[in-house]
């Protein structure tokens, strides 16, 4: 986003990411995905199939998969991509876990937190592995 007064560009805050962290899944399904040996039913497979609210063109019926959206954005803004991937590479899994553990129990369940945590770790791994 561009600040009209200063001319500085900055990253816009984003909101409502709940569905991207599996909020529509039931704890029973989350637990099965967390503990399965079946790669096709794992959290990793769930993340790979995830779609975002972006479309490649106005005429597309299906939204983009999350990683495809990132690849397209990276092609458009390679320097921005590298900047954010560098930041992502500095993020420690322990930091993510500590943040998620601060969510009050009356808001979510331990299984939902563990599932969201694993989704974040899988997305981080995928993004950093896809780096050129």
C-alpha positions in Angstrom: 0.0 0.0 0.0 1.2 3.5 -0.6 0.9 6.3 1.9 -0.3 9.3 -0.1 1.3 11.8 2.3 4.8 10.3 2.7 5.0 8.3 -0.5 6.3 5.3 1.5 5.1 1.8 0.6 4.1 -0.6 3.4 2.5 -4.0 3.8 -1.2 -3.8 4.6 -2.4 -5.5 7.7 -4.6 -8.5 6.9 -7.5 -9.9 8.9 -9.8 -12.9 9.1 -7.4 -15.7 8.4 -9.3 -18.2 10.5 -10.4 -20.5 7.7 -6.8 -20.6 6.5 -5.9 -22.2 9.8 -8.5 -24.9 9.6 -11.2 -23.4 11.7 -14.0 -25.1 9.7 -12.6 -28.6 10.6 -13.8 -30.5 13.6 -11.3 -31.5 16.3 -11.9 -35.2 15.5 -10.7 -34.6 11.9 -7.9 -32.3 13.0 -6.6 -35.0 15.4 -6.8 -37.7 12.6 -4.8 -35.5 10.3 -2.3 -34.7 13.0 -1.7 -38.4 13.8 -2.1 -40.1 10.4 0.7 -42.0 8.7 -1.2 -41.5 5.4 0.6 -38.8 3.5 -2.6 -38.1 1.5 -4.6 -37.2 4.6 -1.8 -35.4 6.5 -1.7 -31.8 7.5 0.8 -31.3 4.7 -1.7 -32.6 2.2 -4.4 -30.4 3.6 -2.1 -27.4 3.2 -1.1 -28.3 -0.3 -4.8 -28.4 -1.4 -5.7 -25.1 0.4 -7.1 -22.4 -1.8 -7.1 -18.7 -1.1 -9.6 -16.0 -2.1 -7.5 -14.9 -5.1 -8.2 -15.8 -8.8 -5.7 -15.7 -11.6 -8.3 -14.0 -13.8 -11.8 -12.6 -13.5 -13.2 -15.5 -15.6 -11.7 -18.3 -13.4 -14.2 -20.4 -11.5 -11.7 -21.8 -9.0 -9.6 -19.7 -6.7 -5.8 -20.2 -6.7 -4.0 -22.6 -4.4 -2.1 -20.7 -1.8 1.3 -21.6 -3.1 0.3 -20.7 -6.7 -0.9 -17.3 -5.5 2.5 -16.7 -3.9 4.4 -17.9 -7.0 2.4 -15.4 -9.2 3.0 -12.6 -6.7 6.7 -13.5 -6.6 7.0 -13.3 -10.3 5.4 -9.8 -10.2 7.5 -8.6 -7.3 10.6 -10.7 -6.9 12.4 -8.3 -4.5 9.3 -8.2 -2.2 9.2 -12.0 -2.4 12.8 -12.3 -1.3 12.4 -9.8 1.4 9.4 -11.7 3.0 11.1 -15.1 2.5 14.1 -13.7 4.3 11.9 -12.6 7.2 10.1 -16.0 7.2 13.4 -17.8 7.4 14.2 -16.0 10.6 10.9 -17.0 12.3 11.5 -19.8 14.8 8.9 -22.5 15.3 9.2 -22.0 19.0 8.1 -18.4 18.6 5.0 -19.5 16.7 4.2 -22.1 19.3 4.5 -19.5 22.1 2.2 -17.1 20.3 -0.5 -19.8 19.7 -0.3 -21.0 23.3 -1.4 -17.5 24.4 -4.9 -18.0 22.8 -7.4 -18.5 25.6 -8.9 -21.9 26.1 -12.4 -20.4 25.9 -11.7 -19.3 22.3 -10.3 -22.6 20.8 -9.2 -26.1 21.7 -5.7 -27.5 22.2 -6.2 -29.7 19.1 -7.2 -26.7 17.0 -4.0 -24.8 18.2 -1.8 -27.8 17.3 -3.5 -28.1 13.9 -3.0 -24.4 13.2 0.6 -24.6 14.3 1.3 -27.5 12.0 -0.3 -25.7 9.1 1.9 -22.7 9.7 5.0 -24.9 9.9 4.0 -26.7 6.6 3.4 -23.4 4.8 6.7 -22.1 6.1 8.5 -25.2 4.9 6.8 -25.1 1.5 7.5 -21.4 0.9 11.2 -21.7 1.9 11.7 -24.9 -0.2 10.1 -23.3 -3.2 12.6 -20.5 -3.1 14.7 -20.2 -6.2 
